[in-house]
Amino acid sequence: MRKLVILVTVIFGLFFSLQLLLVKASFHPKLEKEAVSFIQVNRSNGETRLFKENDGYEEVIISKVVNWINTASPSEGVIELNKTPVVSMMKIKMKDGDVAVIEPAYNCVSENHVKTCTIADGEVIYTRNNKKVRLKSLELYDWLLVGWKYESVGAPKDELLEETLYTRYFSYLAETYSDFIMCPKIDKVERMDGDTRRHIVHTSALNYSAHHGDAPFDRIHITLTDTPENGVKINKVTIQKGISEKESAIQCRRES
């Protein structure tokens, strides 16, 4: 009888442990970038910032944060409910109305009936639909605490300059290339015989029609001369078909 009790206890313990593992696994968040409406970060000192899905530059930031969430590793740490005031908190508003919350994780110890909590480096708590999971992601943790403050507001000055120059040169292209208006870059500028008024310009862009993700991007490469006496003259145009996702991300400054 005693052996039977021990056997039942062992089986129950294994079953309970398995259930905990299954529950834990089922909590791991998987977000779709297209499902996010906006991300808002709030700090306890009153600082706040909103990143909107319908903003072309902030959409890239949302995509980066979603990727960090999806690739974060589960943590074995305890999800503490009673902790010091949250220094920074992120709200992720979904298009279906759901809200997910991310905040720093804490490690707490009790001594002489006094509970002390310290922030856990590189770990966060993700909450959605009253379910919580503790995750490891140094990138997500760093961005939650300080990284969001240093994201560019709109296009950086160098990108605005490149867009302005490309728009000028784009008007000299044939109608055949009218779709190549996305993520323009001035790849290289060379002086002609050292003259500061005469240049050879190498520029590139992606085809806008592929931005929905149904097909890989094509990339246009344009070589032209820009001189006072002759104006802009297109010398060479080539189309690079079906570039990789990584190359298109680099073109759009989403990856270095």
C-alpha positions as CSV (number, residue, x, y, z in Angstrom):
1,M,0.0,0.0,0.0
2,R,2.8,2.4,0.9
3,K,4.5,1.7,-2.5
4,L,1.3,2.4,-4.2
5,V,0.9,5.8,-2.4
6,I,4.5,6.7,-3.4
7,L,3.9,5.7,-7.0
8,V,0.7,7.8,-7.2
9,T,2.5,10.7,-5.6
10,V,5.4,10.5,-8.1
11,I,3.0,10.2,-11.1
12,F,1.0,13.2,-9.8
13,G,4.2,15.2,-9.3
14,L,5.3,14.5,-12.9
15,F,1.9,15.3,-14.3
16,F,1.7,18.5,-12.3
17,S,5.2,19.5,-13.5
18,L,4.3,18.7,-17.1
19,Q,1.2,20.8,-16.8
20,L,3.2,23.8,-15.5
21,L,5.6,23.4,-18.4
22,L,2.7,23.3,-20.9
23,V,1.1,26.4,-19.3
24,K,4.4,28.2,-19.2
25,A,5.0,27.4,-22.9
26,S,1.5,28.5,-23.9
27,F,2.2,32.0,-22.4
28,H,5.1,32.8,-24.7
29,P,4.0,35.8,-26.7
30,K,3.9,35.8,-30.4
31,L,2.9,39.1,-32.0
32,E,2.2,40.1,-35.6
33,K,3.6,43.6,-36.5
34,E,0.5,44.2,-38.6
35,A,-1.7,43.6,-35.5
36,V,-0.2,46.5,-33.5
37,S,-1.8,50.0,-33.6
38,F,0.7,51.8,-31.5
39,I,3.3,51.5,-28.7
40,Q,3.4,53.9,-25.8
41,V,6.2,54.2,-23.2
42,N,5.6,55.9,-19.9
43,R,8.2,56.6,-17.2
44,S,7.4,57.2,-13.5
45,N,8.9,60.7,-13.8
46,G,6.2,61.7,-16.3
47,E,8.1,61.2,-19.6
48,T,6.1,59.5,-22.3
49,R,6.3,58.8,-26.1
50,L,4.0,57.3,-28.6
51,F,5.1,55.2,-31.7
52,K,2.3,54.9,-34.3
53,E,1.8,52.1,-36.8
54,N,0.7,54.6,-39.5
55,D,3.9,56.6,-39.3
56,G,6.4,55.2,-41.9
57,Y,9.4,55.8,-39.6
58,E,7.8,54.7,-36.4
59,E,6.5,51.6,-38.0
60,V,10.1,50.4,-38.4
61,I,10.6,50.9,-34.6
62,I,7.4,48.9,-33.8
63,S,8.7,46.1,-36.0
64,K,11.9,46.0,-34.1
65,V,10.2,45.9,-30.7
66,V,7.8,43.1,-31.9
67,N,10.8,41.1,-33.1
68,W,12.5,41.4,-29.7
69,I,9.3,40.2,-28.0
70,N,8.9,37.2,-30.3
71,T,12.5,36.1,-30.0
72,A,12.9,36.7,-26.2
73,S,13.7,33.6,-24.1
74,P,11.5,32.5,-21.2
75,S,13.0,33.2,-17.8
76,E,12.9,30.9,-14.7
77,G,12.6,33.9,-12.4
78,V,9.6,34.5,-10.2
79,I,7.0,37.0,-11.4
80,E,6.8,39.4,-8.4
81,L,3.5,41.2,-7.7
82,N,4.8,43.4,-4.9
83,K,7.7,45.5,-6.1
84,T,9.1,48.9,-6.1
85,P,7.5,51.6,-8.4
86,V,7.9,50.7,-12.0
87,V,10.6,53.0,-13.6
88,S,9.3,52.4,-17.1
89,M,6.3,50.7,-18.7
90,M,5.4,50.0,-22.3
91,K,1.8,49.6,-23.5
92,I,1.2,47.8,-26.8
93,K,-2.3,48.6,-28.2
94,M,-3.6,46.1,-30.7
95,K,-5.9,46.9,-33.6
96,D,-8.5,44.5,-32.1
97,G,-8.5,46.5,-28.8
98,D,-6.3,44.2,-26.7
99,V,-3.5,45.8,-24.7
100,A,-0.2,44.1,-23.8
101,V,2.0,45.6,-21.1
102,I,5.8,45.2,-20.7
103,E,7.6,46.3,-17.6
104,P,11.0,45.5,-16.0
105,A,11.3,42.3,-14.0
106,Y,12.4,42.3,-10.4
107,N,14.3,39.9,-8.0
108,C,13.0,40.1,-4.5
109,V,14.4,38.7,-1.2
110,S,12.8,38.7,2.2
111,E,14.9,39.1,5.4
112,N,13.6,39.8,8.9
113,H,10.1,40.2,7.4
114,V,11.4,43.0,5.1
115,K,11.1,42.4,1.4
116,T,13.7,44.1,-0.9
117,C,13.3,44.1,-4.7
118,T,16.0,45.0,-7.2
119,I,15.5,45.3,-11.0
120,A,16.6,42.2,-12.9
121,D,19.1,43.1,-15.6
122,G,18.0,42.1,-19.1
123,E,14.6,40.7,-18.0
124,V,11.0,42.0,-18.4
125,I,7.4,40.9,-17.5
126,Y,5.0,40.7,-20.4
127,T,1.3,40.8,-19.6
128,R,-1.7,40.2,-21.9
129,N,-5.2,39.1,-21.1
130,N,-4.3,38.7,-17.4
131,K,-1.5,36.3,-18.2
132,K,2.0,37.1,-17.3
133,V,5.4,35.7,-18.5
134,R,8.9,36.6,-17.5
135,L,11.2,37.0,-20.5
136,K,14.9,37.5,-21.1
137,S,15.9,40.0,-23.8
138,L,18.7,42.5,-23.2
139,E,17.7,44.5,-26.3
140,L,14.0,44.8,-25.2
141,Y,15.1,45.6,-21.6
142,D,17.5,48.3,-22.7
143,W,15.0,49.9,-25.1
144,L,12.3,49.9,-22.4
145,L,14.5,51.7,-19.9
146,V,16.3,54.2,-22.1
147,G,16.5,53.3,-25.8
148,W,13.1,54.7,-26.8
149,K,14.2,58.2,-25.8
150,Y,16.9,58.2,-28.5
151,E,14.8,57.0,-31.5
152,S,14.7,59.6,-34.3
153,V,11.6,61.8,-34.6
154,G,10.7,61.5,-38.3
155,A,13.4,61.2,-40.9
156,P,17.0,62.1,-39.9
157,K,18.5,65.1,-41.8
158,D,20.7,63.0,-44.0
159,E,17.7,61.0,-45.2
160,L,15.7,64.1,-45.9
161,L,18.7,65.5,-48.0
162,E,18.9,62.2,-49.9
163,E,15.1,62.2,-50.6
164,T,15.3,65.8,-51.9
165,L,18.2,65.0,-54.2
166,Y,16.6,61.8,-55.5
167,T,13.3,63.6,-56.1
168,R,15.2,66.1,-58.3
169,Y,17.0,63.3,-60.3
170,F,13.9,61.1,-60.5
171,S,12.2,63.6,-62.7
172,Y,14.8,62.9,-65.4
173,L,13.9,59.1,-65.5
174,A,11.6,57.6,-68.1
175,E,8.0,56.7,-67.1
176,T,9.2,53.1,-67.2
177,Y,10.8,53.6,-63.8
178,S,8.0,55.5,-62.1
179,D,7.5,52.8,-59.5
180,F,11.0,53.2,-58.0
181,I,10.3,55.8,-55.3
182,M,10.7,53.8,-52.0
183,C,13.7,54.3,-49.7
184,P,15.9,56.4,-52.0
185,K,19.6,56.6,-51.2
186,I,22.5,58.6,-52.6
187,D,25.0,55.8,-52.6
188,K,28.1,57.8,-53.8
189,V,29.0,61.3,-55.0
190,E,32.2,61.8,-57.0
191,R,33.7,65.2,-58.0
192,M,34.5,65.4,-61.7
193,D,38.2,66.3,-62.0
194,G,38.0,67.8,-58.5
195,D,35.5,70.4,-59.5
196,T,33.0,71.2,-56.6
197,R,30.3,72.1,-59.2
198,R,30.4,69.0,-61.3
199,H,29.5,65.6,-59.9
200,I,29.0,61.9,-60.8
201,V,26.1,60.6,-58.6
202,H,25.2,57.0,-57.9
203,T,21.8,56.6,-56.4
204,S,19.3,53.7,-55.8
205,A,15.7,53.0,-54.6
206,L,13.1,50.2,-54.3
207,N,9.9,49.6,-56.2
208,Y,6.9,50.9,-54.2
209,S,4.6,48.1,-55.5
210,A,6.4,45.5,-53.5
211,H,5.9,47.2,-50.1
212,H,3.0,45.0,-49.1
213,G,5.3,42.1,-48.9
214,D,3.6,39.9,-51.6
215,A,6.9,39.8,-53.5
216,P,10.5,40.7,-52.9
217,F,11.7,44.2,-53.8
218,D,13.4,45.2,-57.0
219,R,16.1,47.8,-56.7
220,I,17.0,50.5,-59.3
221,H,20.6,51.7,-59.6
222,I,21.1,55.0,-61.4
223,T,24.4,56.6,-62.4
224,L,24.2,60.3,-63.6
225,T,26.2,63.4,-64.1
226,D,25.2,66.8,-62.6
227,T,27.0,69.8,-64.1
228,P,26.2,73.5,-64.5
229,E,26.5,73.5,-68.3
230,N,24.6,70.3,-69.0
231,G,22.4,69.9,-66.0
232,V,21.4,66.3,-65.0
233,K,22.2,63.6,-67.5
234,I,21.3,59.9,-66.9
235,N,24.2,57.7,-67.9
236,K,23.2,54.3,-66.7
237,V,20.1,52.6,-65.2
238,T,20.0,49.0,-64.0
239,I,17.4,47.0,-62.2
240,Q,18.3,44.4,-59.6
241,K,15.5,41.9,-59.4
242,G,14.2,40.2,-56.2
243,I,16.7,41.4,-53.7
244,S,16.9,39.7,-50.3
245,E,14.9,40.8,-47.3
246,K,18.2,41.8,-45.6
247,E,19.2,44.0,-48.5
248,S,15.9,45.7,-48.6
249,A,16.1,46.4,-44.9
250,I,19.6,47.9,-45.3
251,Q,18.3,50.1,-48.2
252,C,15.5,51.4,-45.9
253,R,18.0,51.8,-43.0
254,R,16.3,49.1,-41.0
255,E,19.4,47.1,-40.6
256,S,23.1,48.1,-40.6
